[in-house]
């Protein structure tokens, strides 16, 4: 596990301490569970750049051959 320092407002810290005491759990355990739950609800961003230059006529694997052919004609 990695160590992280966390600063909490006084009221939030009191509430955390109280819940930990009442549930007989450590504050760290409660914080880890809360963060896990929060992050589970987050979706990973979809990269928008993938496929942006997609061409129905030219596949990426053929691009070098196409460039050679096109540039060779123009020279």
N, C-alpha and C positions, 0 to 999 in steps of 0.2 A: 504494500500500500504506500501511497505517497502522502506526505504531510502538507496540509494547506491551512493557512491562517485565515480566519474569517472574523470580520468585525460586524457586530449586530447592534441595532438600537437597543437601549436598555429594556424597553417593554417586550420586545421580541425575545431577548435573552432570558428575561424572567419567565415568559411563557414556555420557552424551550426547557428551562430547568424544571419547571413545574410538571410538564408532561413527562419528562424523563424520570422524575421521582415517582410520579403516579404509576407509570407503566413499568417501572423497575428496569429501564433501559438506559444506555449511555446517551448523552447528547449527540455524540458522533454517530451512533447507530441511527438515531432519528434523522439527523441531517443527511446521512448517506441515503436512507430510504426515500426521503423527500426529493433529493436530487435525482435519484434513479427514476422515480415516478414522473418527475417533470420532464426529464430527457426522453423517456419512453414515448411521450406524446408528441415529440418533435420529429418531423420528417426531415430526411436528409435532402439538401437542395439538389435539384436536377440541373446538371450543367447545360446551359442554353447554347453553348458554342458547338456541342457535338451535333454534327449533321448540318451545320449552318451553310456550308459550302457544297452541299450535296447536289449532284448533277445526275439527272436521269440517263444521260448518254455516256458519261465517263466515270468509271470506277477508279477509286484511289490507286489500286494496284496497277492500273493501266496509264496513270498520269505521266510517268516518266517517258514512256514510249510515245505518248501523244505530244509531249513537249518537244522531244527530239524530232518528230515528224513535222510539227508545225514550225518550229524554229529553223529547221533545215530548209523548208520551202521559202522562207522569208529572206534567207541569207544569200 
